[in-house]
């Protein structure tokens, strides 16, 4: 599965959402709260 094109990136990258983790106070079930820190790994 290919990711959406990243601005100013000259090539597409493969990504797997199952391998991504996000946590922190800013993470909500339907998005990210503005002004709160959220860490992505």
ZABA-40720 format. One record per residue (C-alpha): residue number from 1; residue in one letter; x, y, z. Coordinates in nm, 3 decimals, padded with zeros to 5 digits. Layout:
BEGIN
SENU   resi   resn         x         y         z
SENU    NUM      A         X         Y         Z
...
// end
This chain:
BEGIN
SENU   resi   resn         x         y         z
SENU      1      X    00.000    00.000    00.000
SENU      2      X    00.143    00.339   -00.098
SENU      3      X    00.108    00.646    00.118
SENU      4      X   -00.027    00.977   -00.005
SENU      5      X    00.232    01.194   -00.173
SENU      6      X    00.432    01.403    00.074
SENU      7      X    00.485    01.766   -00.027
SENU      8      X    00.831    01.828   -00.181
SENU      9      X    00.914    01.456   -00.176
SENU     10      X    01.016    01.332   -00.519
SENU     11      X    00.916    00.970   -00.464
SENU     12      X    00.644    00.766   -00.292
SENU     13      X    00.718    00.564    00.019
SENU     14      X    00.561    00.240    00.134
SENU     15      X    00.384    00.261    00.469
SENU     16      X    00.201    00.018    00.694
SENU     17      X   -00.042    00.178    00.940
SENU     18      X   -00.035   -00.138    01.154
SENU     19      X    00.330   -00.068    01.239
SENU     20      X    00.263    00.287    01.361
SENU     21      X    00.190    00.375    01.723
SENU     22      X    00.059    00.706    01.851
SENU     23      X    00.003    00.798    02.213
SENU     24      X   -00.034    01.097    02.439
SENU     25      X   -00.297    01.327    02.579
SENU     26      X   -00.358    01.485    02.238
SENU     27      X   -00.473    01.162    02.073
SENU     28      X   -00.849    01.118    02.051
SENU     29      X   -01.049    00.828    01.900
SENU     30      X   -01.140    01.049    01.602
SENU     31      X   -00.835    01.272    01.561
SENU     32      X   -00.584    01.485    01.748
SENU     33      X   -00.664    01.763    01.995
SENU     34      X   -00.508    02.095    01.901
SENU     35      X   -00.260    02.241    02.146
SENU     36      X   -00.180    01.905    02.311
SENU     37      X    00.138    01.707    02.258
SENU     38      X    00.106    01.377    02.068
SENU     39      X    00.405    01.151    01.999
SENU     40      X    00.419    00.927    01.693
SENU     41      X    00.658    00.633    01.661
// end
